[in-house]
Amino acid sequence: MGKRLDGTSMFTGIGAGFTNAFSQLSGQYSDGLTLENLNDALTNTNFTNNAYGTTFASYMTNNFNNLDKNSDGKISANEIQDLMAQMATQGLTREQIIALAGSSGLSTSLQETVLSHFDQIDKNKDGKVTNQEIQSYGVESDLEKRKIEDRNRLVNGMSMFYESDSDYEGSLLDYRYLDDKTSN
């Protein structure tokens, strides 16, 4: 059995991406991380050579008004921490996963799995997936795989008619109609 689906690395990677981009950018601009400074950084070749940082700087630029909670015209370290806490508790949208997860050093298989099963993972249908929802989906998927494996093992161990090599005394026909017998 493979490793169970877990979104911890995705949330951790995205948090690290914001922390690193913020640290790099705030160190370059003494007047703080303003929208003008973010736009400048995105045209600065010293910064844009780092695709990792560029992705997070672009996200901060595009969402500047939502991130600048106190409306002082700057994004602070506390506002970045609030963003990461919000993402951790409320989850990530499909768009956030597409925009941020690939640049966070995350395995593409985790990202692809979460995106391809997004609607099934999002149990409360709020348009976001939390790590808890991802882990819950992983457990459910493992259980379903095991049920199928157990059913296949049982079927493969049965004789087509009577006489069986397994401990089950019956035939494949009995198994086929087992659900009908138990529902009566």
WOBELGI-V297903 format. One record per residue. N is the residue number from 0. RES is the residue in one letter. OMEGA is omega in degrees with one decimal (NA if undefined). NEAR is the number of other C-alpha atoms within 12 Angstrom. D_CENTER is the distance of its C-alpha to the mean C-alpha in Angstrom with 1 decimal. Layout:
n;res;omega;near;d_center
N;RES;OMEGA;NEAR;D_CENTER
N;RES;OMEGA;NEAR;D_CENTER
This chain:
n;res;omega;near;d_center
0;M;-178.8;10;20.3
1;G;179.3;11;17.3
2;K;-179.0;12;14.8
3;R;179.7;20;12.8
4;L;-176.9;30;9.1
5;D;-177.1;30;7.7
6;G;-177.6;36;4.7
7;T;-178.0;26;7.9
8;S;179.3;25;8.5
9;M;-179.5;40;5.8
10;F;178.4;37;7.3
11;T;-179.9;23;10.6
12;G;178.5;27;10.7
13;I;176.6;40;10.4
14;G;178.3;31;12.9
15;A;178.2;26;15.1
16;G;177.5;37;15.1
17;F;-179.8;41;16.5
18;T;-179.6;29;18.8
19;N;179.9;24;20.2
20;A;179.4;37;20.7
21;F;-179.6;39;22.3
22;S;179.8;22;24.5
23;Q;-175.5;28;25.7
24;L;-177.8;39;26.5
25;S;176.0;26;28.1
26;G;-178.9;17;30.3
27;Q;-174.0;20;31.6
28;Y;-176.4;21;32.6
29;S;-179.4;12;35.0
30;D;175.9;18;35.0
31;G;-177.4;23;31.3
32;L;179.8;34;28.2
33;T;177.2;29;29.6
34;L;177.9;31;28.5
35;E;179.2;22;31.5
36;N;176.7;30;30.4
37;L;177.7;37;26.9
38;N;177.3;23;28.5
39;D;-179.5;22;31.0
40;A;-178.6;33;28.4
41;L;175.0;29;26.7
42;T;-179.2;17;30.2
43;N;-176.5;18;31.1
44;T;176.3;13;31.0
45;N;-179.6;16;30.7
46;F;-175.1;27;27.3
47;T;174.1;23;26.1
48;N;178.2;14;26.7
49;N;-177.0;22;23.5
50;A;179.0;21;20.8
51;Y;-179.7;31;18.2
52;G;-179.4;34;20.1
53;T;179.7;34;21.0
54;T;-177.8;34;17.5
55;F;175.7;40;17.1
56;A;177.2;43;20.7
57;S;178.5;32;20.4
58;Y;179.6;34;17.6
59;M;178.7;39;20.0
60;T;-177.2;29;22.9
61;N;-177.6;20;21.5
62;N;-172.9;19;20.5
63;F;-175.9;30;23.4
64;N;177.5;19;25.1
65;N;-178.6;21;22.1
66;L;-178.9;30;21.6
67;D;-173.3;27;25.3
68;K;-178.2;20;25.6
69;N;175.9;15;29.2
70;S;177.9;15;30.3
71;D;178.4;18;32.2
72;G;-179.6;22;31.1
73;K;172.5;31;29.0
74;I;-178.5;38;25.6
75;S;176.2;28;26.0
76;A;178.4;25;24.2
77;N;179.2;18;24.0
78;E;174.7;27;22.4
79;I;177.3;35;19.7
80;Q;177.4;23;19.2
81;D;177.7;23;19.2
82;L;-179.5;30;16.4
83;M;177.9;26;14.2
84;A;178.5;20;15.3
85;Q;178.8;19;14.7
86;M;-178.9;27;11.1
87;A;-176.6;27;10.7
88;T;-176.0;17;12.8
89;Q;176.5;22;12.3
90;G;-178.3;34;8.7
91;L;174.6;38;7.5
92;T;176.0;26;9.3
93;R;-179.2;26;8.9
94;E;178.0;19;11.4
95;Q;178.2;30;9.9
96;I;179.4;35;6.9
97;I;-175.0;26;10.0
98;A;-169.0;25;12.2
99;L;-171.6;36;10.7
100;A;-179.1;38;8.1
101;G;-179.0;28;11.0
102;S;-176.6;31;13.4
103;S;-179.0;32;11.9
104;G;-177.9;24;13.1
105;L;175.7;28;9.8
106;S;-178.9;20;10.7
107;T;-179.4;20;10.6
108;S;176.7;17;10.4
109;L;179.8;29;6.9
110;Q;-179.9;36;6.1
111;E;179.6;20;8.8
112;T;-179.5;26;8.0
113;V;-179.5;37;5.0
114;L;-177.6;29;7.5
115;S;179.1;17;10.4
116;H;-173.4;21;9.8
117;F;-176.5;30;8.4
118;D;177.6;21;11.8
119;Q;-179.9;23;12.2
120;I;-177.4;35;9.1
121;D;-174.7;28;10.3
122;K;-177.0;22;13.4
123;N;174.7;16;15.1
124;K;178.0;15;14.9
125;D;179.5;18;14.6
126;G;179.5;22;12.5
127;K;174.3;30;9.5
128;V;176.2;39;6.7
129;T;176.3;34;7.2
130;N;178.7;28;6.7
131;Q;178.4;25;9.8
132;E;178.8;33;8.9
133;I;179.6;35;6.3
134;Q;178.8;26;9.3
135;S;177.3;22;11.8
136;Y;178.2;28;10.7
137;G;178.3;26;11.0
138;V;179.9;20;14.4
139;E;179.1;19;15.5
140;S;178.4;24;14.9
141;D;178.9;19;16.9
142;L;179.8;16;19.6
143;E;177.2;14;20.0
144;K;-179.5;17;20.4
145;R;176.8;16;22.9
146;K;179.2;14;24.8
147;I;178.3;15;25.2
148;E;179.3;15;26.3
149;D;179.3;14;28.8
150;R;178.9;17;30.1
151;N;178.7;15;30.7
152;R;178.9;14;32.4
153;L;-179.4;24;34.6
154;V;-179.4;24;35.6
155;N;-179.6;19;36.3
156;G;-178.1;23;38.5
157;M;172.1;25;40.6
158;S;178.0;21;43.8
159;M;178.8;18;44.2
160;F;-178.9;17;47.0
161;Y;-175.5;17;48.3
162;E;-177.5;15;48.6
163;S;175.7;18;45.3
164;D;-177.0;17;44.4
165;S;178.6;17;41.8
166;D;-178.7;12;42.5
167;Y;179.3;19;41.9
168;E;-179.7;19;45.2
169;G;-178.6;23;44.9
170;S;175.8;24;44.0
171;L;178.5;24;41.2
172;L;176.7;18;42.9
173;D;-178.6;21;42.5
174;Y;-177.7;25;38.8
175;R;-176.9;18;38.5
176;Y;-179.4;14;40.3
177;L;-179.6;14;38.8
178;D;179.5;11;36.6
179;D;-178.2;11;39.8
180;K;-177.7;11;41.8
181;T;-178.4;10;39.4
182;S;179.8;7;39.0
183;N;NA;7;42.7
